[in-house]
Amino acid sequence: MRILPPHGGYENLLSFQKSRIAFDATMKFCERFVSLRSRTHDQMVQAARSGKQNILEGSRASGTSKETEIKLTNVARASLEELLEDYRDFLRGCGVPQWERDSKEVLYICKLGSKRDLSYELFREFIETRSAPVVANIIISLIHQTNYLLDQQIRQLEQDFLAEGGLRERMTRARLATRQKQASR
């Protein structure tokens, strides 16, 4: 019986891949459309980074603390929600509507986001050549996709915790199993 289950592997998580794209896209968006001297610039970049990094940290911590994994995954979700609101504020400030959930643009972004080898390269041309409102809407779509995945991931982590418990419980089970095995010899 293993006490520490396999952990890490965050690069295989679709939520991490999409959060990485949202981070890269936000960096480019801010470089192109938000003044470097603006507090908003720093806030957006930090929220995007926090979303990505907390998925990574939670995944790495999963072997020793399911509680930490759940907590950090939820922090990632909250950071991306903050970033989402920054983009919504941007669109409102420009007087431009957010794309409707079932618009052809959002459906196209969803289709792009369902490809196997997800990376910023799939979105580079759009992010680096389109107008600010279009780019903001693309990133909003990516954030919605990522948040959906994080919501699913958090629900699964909760179920796993309820079924398996945490490190102390695994250690106790392993110790009891070893004692029982030794006693039956």
Secondary structure, DSSP 8 states (H G I E B T S, - for coil): --SS-----GGG-HHHHHHHHHHHHHHHHHHHHS-TTSHHHHHHHHHHHHHHHHHHHHHHHTTT-HHHHHHHHHHHHHHHHHHHHHHHHHHHHHT-----TTSHHHHHHHHHHTSSS--GGGTHHHHHHS-HHHHHHHHHHHHHHHHHHHHHHHHHHHHHHHHH--HHHHHHHHHHHHHHHHHT-
